[in-house]
């Protein structure tokens, strides 16, 4: 009957332990109670079950009391205590074992694991490093993997990557080493390298499982199996660490999730979703009842939707992806209604919908409101009060709303700031939190603080395009236009199809009076801003055209200016500023009747008396240019009656009437 690999390992381990007993034991003397208890205790530990560890505690405790110098008994007592969560007891037992034999491999590994579990990472690193230094060649890889894992937890990602690679060179199929190496590459933003490592590990796991299943299902005679050299011995020799990772540690799904994360960071959305689905694949030892799998698929859908919208202007593709994302969240919540990550992703989905497009029942398109998003974020925080993604999601939503609701902006920004500060206590190295804090400071006019946050975000994540855009805005508003241009260009290097970055760069060139360069960037911004009718960006598109028209005005290309303003008004027929600029363009061409007609349109759409006053002021200037002083006086007088603080109208009326001072009542 074929033994499974775990059974083979058990036999080998017990044989080694028996060999470690004094030579007298080989002469078959009568077994002592302590010797019997020792063997039974070791067997109980090797069983690897909760019951086995509990049984081992009593047996091995009696052994060490009877034989205080029995180092293997102390070691296995430490193992039993470690797995029954008595860390202090385990620590004492392993220290005793180390005192009795300082060169036995494995003791320092467990001591390091205890320190690791207690968060004493430097102590763990020291212990693992010493174990690696003392280990024989056959044990070097295991010690280095433990050291790499501790480096990773201590945020020494370069050390983790390099040490894990050393382990792989010693054991080419050491999957846990590859897993840690890939995680470290991800943290170092080397996403393609991480993908290569994870895929190689995945291939090894697949090969291992295929061979394992083939051996278990084989109907051939033993001789035929050995002729193919696909034997249990070769499986144990070549794929021991693959089995340890996949079956003993149960981490194959974690590898698939990590691979998905690397694909997602590299914007390979389809591959990311497939990797996440593999984490639920039973053939890859996955778990269909894991809500995290469906949450990750939803997050990949959401990021894909953002990419489709911002980088490809494909609104309807984005809408379809968001619909699937919401359905994935439904699956996650069906498995666990209190799964905070799913609620947080739902909040992000709804906030993005509220920002980008309207519902269209006739097209079976459903958007959501900011209130819907807030409800989802609240559910996430109810389930997990310290969940940073929900805090940051709420903060980002509040920052966006504050721009649209000036009367409530102060309160919203204060709340957002508080949430982000809480999130940073949990995720101190998350660059996106600093970007959001910088956006708050920017809205509040606190430019020094905004700059500090932008620089911190760039230091943490040099590939963060939003951080460079934030830095560019700070430099723009503080008059450092050259640096602003460099920052906006860096953001575009990372995300070349982001319309907002092109617009910001265009504004910087506009302030430098580089009209042609500004116009080129505005053209790019318009190109990369979605045009679908139900998108909530029609004013943005109209405004981009308005700014483009201003560049034509400055270069005296008035026909192009008029054509561009008319394109803007097609998008937003009520665009007051566009009508005013249209009047200026006609006046510059000395087509005064056209200018006055544009001003009549502007007057009908003026949002306030002060704006109407500006319309009449410009009308007076047009009449003056046309040589009709009387009509100009009437226009200026009307402007002053609507706004007594209108200095331009007051000075013009004084000049035309020949008086030194006029006021609204005199007019």
Beta strands, then each sheet from edge to edge (+ up, - down):
end
